[in-house]
Amino acid sequence: MNEQLLPLATLAVAEDGEMEGITRFQKLVFLAQRERDGAEPYEFRADDYGPFSPDLYDDIDQLVAADLIDYDEQTTDIGNTKQVYSLTETGRRAVENSDTDDFPVSDEELAALGDEFEDVDLWDLLEYVYTEYPRMARNSELSLV
């Protein structure tokens, strides 16, 4: 199993292979592990905004450095900075050419995850995670439930 395929595959099933924000990215990989029938290569802990994995954070940085994921910072209308992650062509080929046995979660389950959460705004995603996994929300700075 190649654990770095999980963030790549999670991004691959996102709408247009793009995802806004590291918080959303972390929560979707967390849900892929917890709610889909697969291995759990990343260990998550309760953090300021719910489940967080330092290893996943590091792997995403490595995937950006390896040109498998593109990272862009954009300024919102109100002046905040948002991160946008997108799968590069190299990253897309890495996912497509990987043996399905290397995936921690099946591609069908990842596609279902993408379908389920692609149109859910971040606050609703966080509320879902906090409600379903309250232990992961115990250190949160947000009061959503």
N, C-alpha and C positions, 0 to 999 in steps of 0.2 A: 504494500500500500504506500502511495506517495501522498503524504499529508498536504503538500502544497497544491495538489490538484483540487482540493476542496475549495479554497478561495477562488481559484481560476474557474472551476465549474460553476460555482455560485454566481460569479460575475457573468459567465457565459449564458446563463438562463435569465439574467436580468434583461429588462426591456432594452433593446438595442445594444446589449453587452455593456451597459453603463450603469453606474450606481453613484448616487450622491451621498457623501458622508461616510466617515470611518465608523460612526456609531451604527448606522444602518448595516454596513458591511459586517461588523462584528455580530450584530443581533441575528442576521440571516444565516451566518455560518453556525452560530450557536443553535438556532432552530433546526438547521440541516442535521446537526449531530443529535439533538435531543428528540426531535419529532419524526425523524426518518429512521429507517431501520438500517443503521450503518455503524461503523466504528466511530470512536470519538478521539481523533488524533490531538485535539486541542483541549487543554484543561482551562476551564473558565472559573473566574472568581467573581464575587459580588463587588462591584466598584461604583464609582460616582454616577454612572448612567446605566446600571444593570450589569449583566454578564460581560466580562472583559477577559481576553486572553492575551497576555504579553507576547506569547510565542506566535499567535496569529498576527498580531501587529508587526512583529519582526519579519514574519514570512511575507506579509504584504509589501513591506519595504524592500525585501530581497527580490520579490517578483517585479517590482517597479525598476529596480537597479538592473535586472536581467532583461528588461524590455519585454516582459510578458504582460505587464499591466502598465497602462499610461495613467499618470497622476497629473491633475491640473487643479490649480486653485483659482476660484472665481469669486468676484465680489457680488454680493446680493444687492437688491434694490435699496435695502436699508443700511448698507455699508459693512455687513458681516462678511467673513470669508467662509466659503464652503469648498470642500474637497470633492472632486469628481474623479472617479476611477472608471477606466474603460479597458476592455480587453484589446490588446494589440493584435495584429494579424499573427504574429509569432505565438502569442498566448492562445489564440483561437486554434491554431494548428496543433499546439501542444495538447490541448483538450481533445481535439478530434482524433489525433493520432495515438492517444494513450489507450492502453489495454483497459477495458472496463473493470478488470479485477484490481487495478491500481486505485480505483476510486473508493474513498471511504463511504460514500453514499451512492446509490444507484442513480444513473442519469434520469430515469423516469421519476424518481422521488425528488430530485433537484428541480426538474421541470415543474412538478406539482407545487413545490415550494415557491418557485418563481411566479406561477400563475396565481397562487393564493395571496402573495404579498406584494406583487409588482405595483398595484395601484393604491396601496395602503400608505397613508402619510406617516411620517416618522413618529408623531405622537401616538397614533393608534397602534403602530407596531410596538412601541415601548409599553403602552398600556397592556397590550396582549401578553408580552413577555413578563411584565411585572405581575399580572394576574395569574398566569399559568405557572410561573416559577418565582413565587414570592421570596424564597431564600436568596435569589439573585438580585432582588431589589432592596434588600435590607440596608445597604450602605448608600443607596441612591440619594442624590441631591434633589431629585424631583419627587413630587407627591402626585402620582397619577391614579392611584387606586384608593 
